[in-house]
């Protein structure tokens, strides 16, 4: 038989155990209660509004709100919020918790963006792939407070990342007629100082005449198809995609101010040919080029010419011959040589770095003078096209 004292101890022990269990359960639940003051006459309206949006209780509404599923935020609103946060105190939004709320940059059709770069902006296929790749890889980081971590990357990689997002802003403008994304990208770059250390335009370089003469002599000795491609790139000063463009493009025979999109040529008595190209891709421009006539005819006679294998093979061959040489060095050497006989502004027009209106002036009135300056520049290195 259990005595009364033992019964009391058992009841007390059971009660304490139950209270302890209750305290433990309450301790694990760290949720907070939220309250709102509503007038009694507004309760009916409030309940109707809840059902209208598909909720049976306030708890359901709060869960959907925290999960960024309610209300639906439009892309314009997302961009506006990011711009506002960037201007004030950084991206202090739900992005900190990893919730991008179906962010606008995840809804982009990458294939459509690729087609825009290739067909509308006329960018090289490889450039299009690079832009899409950098955008896909860094978009979550760029549009968050972690964008400052991009500063640890090399200037070359940061430059490519910024270029991909600047062009994404231009695509967004093209697609939705909304320039707010361009503004957002610009503000993020400025806020986190992603341009730091990327600008090397202030650096000075010294190029000795003997150094150039030695390299030119070696390049002019190259034989075969690679030798032809290297010489044409060096004497024309054109970019890689411009070379492929003028090889494929038809030539117009009308020299009376024709405005068609084909190439137009003028052969000069001094053995040079002026090629009116007029091809723009993004910020890159190509107005016209001056090349030796015999070299131009040999280049156009190639049955096929493309980046791969021709330019790629020429680049590899140059690197094998001299570790300091590469294909784009030919364009830099061309500009350096032109500056020795032309005015700097004339050399910039020839290199496609001047305004269109200025290039039109030289194309209409100064071609003879530029042709003579071109020939004089190469004569300084013992190269004469008239003989």
C-alpha positions in Angstrom: 0.0 0.0 0.0 1.2 3.5 -0.9 1.0 6.0 2.0 -0.5 9.4 1.6 3.0 11.0 1.8 4.3 8.8 -1.1 1.2 9.8 -3.2 2.0 13.5 -2.6 5.7 12.9 -3.7 4.6 11.1 -6.8 2.1 13.9 -7.8 4.7 16.6 -7.0 7.3 14.8 -9.1 4.9 14.3 -12.0 3.9 18.0 -11.9 7.5 19.2 -11.9 8.4 16.9 -14.8 5.4 18.2 -16.8 6.3 21.8 -16.1 9.9 21.2 -17.0 8.8 19.6 -20.3 6.6 22.5 -21.0 9.4 25.0 -20.4 11.7 23.0 -22.7 9.1 23.1 -25.5 8.5 26.8 -25.0 12.2 27.4 -25.1 12.6 25.7 -28.5 9.9 27.9 -30.0 11.6 31.3 -30.4 8.9 32.8 -32.6 7.6 36.3 -31.9 4.0 37.4 -31.9 3.1 40.3 -34.1 0.0 42.4 -33.3 -2.0 44.9 -35.2 -4.9 47.2 -34.0 -8.0 46.9 -36.1 -11.4 48.5 -35.6 -14.2 46.0 -35.0 -16.1 47.3 -38.0 -13.0 46.6 -40.2 -12.6 42.9 -39.2 -15.1 41.7 -41.8 -13.3 43.7 -44.6 -10.0 42.4 -43.4 -11.1 38.7 -43.5 -12.6 39.2 -47.0 -9.3 40.7 -48.2 -7.4 37.8 -46.8 -9.6 35.3 -48.7 -9.4 37.5 -51.8 -5.6 37.0 -51.9 -6.0 33.3 -51.1 -5.1 33.3 -47.4 -7.2 31.7 -44.6 -5.3 33.3 -41.7 -2.7 36.0 -40.9 -0.1 33.3 -40.3 -0.4 32.1 -43.9 0.0 35.7 -45.1 3.1 36.3 -43.0 4.7 33.0 -44.2 4.2 33.9 -47.9 5.4 37.5 -47.3 8.7 36.3 -45.7 9.3 33.8 -48.5 9.0 36.6 -51.0 6.0 35.0 -52.7 3.6 37.8 -51.8 3.2 40.4 -53.1 4.6 39.7 -56.6 7.4 42.2 -57.2 7.8 43.3 -60.8 11.2 43.6 -62.4 11.0 47.4 -62.5 10.3 47.5 -58.8 13.2 45.2 -58.1 15.6 47.4 -60.0 14.2 50.5 -58.3 14.7 48.9 -54.9 18.3 47.9 -55.7 19.1 51.4 -56.9 17.6 53.0 -53.8 19.5 50.7 -51.5 22.8 51.1 -53.4 22.5 54.9 -53.1 21.8 54.8 -49.4 23.3 51.9 -47.3 24.1 49.1 -49.7 21.9 46.2 -50.6 20.2 45.8 -47.2 17.3 43.9 -48.5 16.2 40.3 -48.6 19.2 39.6 -50.7 21.2 39.4 -47.5 19.4 36.2 -46.6 19.9 34.7 -50.0 16.3 35.3 -51.2 16.4 36.9 -54.6 12.6 36.9 -54.9 12.7 35.7 -58.5 15.1 38.6 -59.4 14.9 40.1 -62.8 18.4 38.9 -63.8 17.4 35.3 -63.3 14.5 35.7 -65.7 16.7 36.7 -68.6 16.5 34.6 -71.8 20.3 34.0 -72.3 19.8 32.7 -75.8 17.9 35.9 -76.7 20.6 38.0 -75.1 23.2 36.1 -77.2 21.3 36.8 -80.4 21.2 40.5 -79.4 24.9 40.7 -79.0 25.6 38.8 -82.2 22.9 40.1 -84.6 22.1 43.6 -83.2 25.5 44.6 -81.8 27.5 42.6 -84.4 29.9 41.3 -81.8 32.2 38.4 -82.5 30.7 35.0 -81.6 33.5 34.3 -79.0 32.9 37.7 -77.4 29.1 36.9 -77.2 29.9 33.6 -75.4 32.3 35.3 -73.0 29.7 38.0 -72.1 27.0 35.5 -71.4 29.4 33.3 -69.4 30.6 36.1 -67.1 27.0 37.3 -66.6 25.8 33.8 -65.7 28.6 33.1 -63.3 28.7 36.4 -61.4 25.1 37.8 -61.6 24.1 36.7 -58.1 27.3 38.2 -56.6 27.2 41.4 -58.6 23.6 42.3 -57.6 24.2 41.7 -53.9 26.2 43.2 -51.1 28.9 40.6 -51.9 29.8 42.7 -55.0 32.7 44.2 -53.0 34.4 40.8 -53.0 34.9 41.2 -56.8 37.7 43.6 -56.0 40.0 40.7 -55.0 40.0 39.5 -58.6 42.6 40.5 -61.1 42.0 43.8 -63.1 41.6 41.7 -66.3 38.8 39.5 -64.9 37.1 42.5 -63.2 37.2 44.4 -66.5 35.5 41.5 -68.3 32.9 41.2 -65.5 32.0 44.9 -65.7 31.8 44.8 -69.5 29.4 41.9 -69.3 27.1 43.7 -66.9 27.3 47.0 -68.8 26.2 45.2 -71.9 23.5 43.5 -70.0 22.1 46.9 -69.1 22.1 47.8 -72.8 20.3 44.6 -73.6 17.7 45.4 -70.9 17.2 48.8 -72.5 16.8 47.2 -75.9 14.4 44.5 -74.7 12.2 46.6 -72.3 12.9 50.2 -73.3 14.0 50.8 -69.7 17.4 52.4 -68.9 17.1 51.8 -65.1 19.3 48.7 -65.3 22.1 50.7 -66.9 21.9 53.1 -64.0 21.9 50.3 -61.5 25.0 48.7 -63.0 26.8 52.0 -63.0 26.0 52.7 -59.4 27.1 49.3 -58.2 30.5 49.7 -60.0 31.0 53.2 -58.5 29.8 52.2 -55.0 32.2 49.2 -54.6 35.0 50.9 -56.6 35.3 47.9 -59.0 37.2 50.1 -61.5 40.1 50.5 -59.1 43.4 49.5 -60.8 41.8 48.7 -64.1 42.7 51.9 -66.0 46.2 51.7 -67.5 45.7 54.5 -70.0 48.0 56.8 -68.0 50.9 54.3 -68.4 53.7 55.4 -70.8 55.5 53.1 -73.3 58.7 53.7 -75.2 59.1 52.1 -78.6 62.5 52.4 -80.2 62.9 52.6 -84.0 65.5 49.9 -84.0 63.1 47.6 -82.1 60.3 48.2 -84.6 62.6 47.8 -87.6 63.9 44.4 -86.3 60.4 43.1 -85.8 59.2 44.3 -89.2 62.1 42.7 -90.9 61.3 39.4 -89.3 57.6 39.6 -90.1 58.2 40.5 -93.8 60.3 37.4 -94.2 57.3 35.1 -93.3 56.2 33.0 -96.3 53.0 31.3 -97.4 49.5 31.9 -96.3 50.4 32.9 -92.7 52.9 35.4 -94.0 50.3 36.9 -96.3 47.8 37.2 -93.4 50.4 38.7 -91.0 51.5 41.3 -93.6 47.9 42.3 -94.4 47.0 42.7 -90.7 50.1 44.8 -90.1 49.7 47.1 -93.2 45.9 47.5 -92.7 45.9 47.9 -88.9 42.4 46.2 -88.7 41.0 44.2 -85.8 40.5 40.5 -86.1 36.8 40.6 -86.8 37.3 43.4 -89.3 39.6 41.3 -91.3 37.1 38.5 -91.6 34.4 41.1 -92.4 36.2 42.7 -95.4 37.2 39.3 -96.8 33.6 38.2 -97.0 32.0 41.5 -98.0 31.2 42.2 -101.6 32.9 45.2 -103.3 30.7 47.9 -105.0 31.9 49.3 -108.3 30.0 52.6 -107.8 32.4 55.3 -106.7 30.0 58.2 -107.1 29.0 58.7 -103.5 27.2 55.3 -103.2 25.6 54.7 -99.7 25.2 50.9 -99.9 26.6 48.6 -97.3 29.2 47.0 -99.5 32.9 47.9 -99.6 34.1 50.7 -101.8 37.7 51.0 -103.1 39.8 53.7 -104.6 43.2 52.7 -106.2 45.9 55.4 -106.0 48.9 55.8 -108.4 51.3 55.3 -105.5 50.5 51.6 -105.3 48.0 52.0 -102.4 44.3 51.2 -102.2 41.8 53.0 -99.9 39.0 50.7 -98.7 35.9 52.3 -97.4 34.5 49.9 -94.8 32.0 51.7 -92.6 31.4 48.9 -90.1 30.4 49.6 -86.4 30.0 47.0 -83.6 29.1 48.5 -80.2 31.7 51.1 -79.4 34.2 49.8 -82.0 34.3 51.6 -85.3 36.0 51.0 -88.6 35.7 53.7 -91.2 38.3 52.9 -93.9 41.8 51.4 -94.3 44.8 52.0 -96.5 46.7 49.0 -97.8 49.1 48.1 -100.6 47.1 47.3 -103.7 49.0 44.0 -104.5 48.6 42.9 -100.9 44.8 43.6 -101.0 44.4 41.6 -104.2 46.3 38.7 -102.7 44.3 38.8 -99.5 40.9 38.8 -101.4 42.1 35.9 -103.6 42.2 33.6 -100.5 39.3 31.1 -101.1 38.4 31.1 -97.4 39.4 33.2 -94.4 38.1 33.1 -90.8 39.3 33.5 -87.2 39.7 29.7 -86.9 42.0 28.5 -88.3 43.7 31.4 -90.1 44.0 34.2 -87.4 44.4 31.6 -84.6 47.2 29.8 -86.5 48.9 33.1 -87.3 48.8 34.1 -83.6 50.3 30.8 -82.5 53.0 31.0 -85.2 54.0 34.5 -84.1 54.2 33.5 -80.4 56.4 30.6 -81.4 58.7 32.8 -83.4 58.9 35.6 -80.7 57.4 35.5 -77.3 56.8 39.2 -77.4 54.7 39.1 -80.5 51.0 38.3 -80.9 48.4 39.0 -83.5 47.0 42.2 -81.9 50.6 43.5 -81.7 50.3 44.1 -85.5 47.6 46.7 -85.0 49.5 48.4 -82.3 52.6 48.5 -84.5 50.6 49.9 -87.4 49.3 52.8 -85.2 52.7 53.5 -83.8 54.2 53.8 -87.4 51.3 55.9 -88.6 51.8 58.5 -85.8 55.4 59.1 -87.2 54.1 60.7 -90.4 50.4 61.5 -89.7 49.0 63.9 -87.2 47.7 62.0 -84.1 44.1 62.9 -85.1 44.6 61.4 -88.6 46.0 58.2 -87.1 43.0 58.0 -84.8 40.6 58.3 -87.8 42.4 55.5 -89.6 42.3 53.4 -86.5 38.6 53.9 -86.0 39.0 56.0 -82.8 37.5 59.3 -84.0 33.9 60.6 -84.3 32.0 59.7 -87.4 31.6 63.3 -88.5 35.4 63.8 -88.4 36.0 60.5 -90.3 33.5 61.6 -93.0 35.5 64.8 -93.5 38.7 62.9 -94.0 37.0 60.3 -96.3 35.7 63.1 -98.5 38.5 65.6 -98.6 41.8 64.3 -97.2 42.2 60.8 -98.6 45.1 61.9 -100.9 46.9 63.5 -98.1 46.5 60.6 -95.8 47.6 58.2 -98.6 50.8 60.2 -99.0 51.4 60.3 -95.2 50.8 56.5 -95.0 53.4 55.9 -97.7 55.9 58.3 -96.0 55.4 56.5 -92.6 56.5 53.1 -94.1 59.4 54.7 -96.0 61.0 55.5 -92.7 61.4 51.8 -92.3 62.7 51.2 -95.8 59.3 50.0 -97.3 58.3 51.6 -100.6 55.0 50.7 -102.3 55.5 52.6 -105.6 58.5 50.6 -106.7 
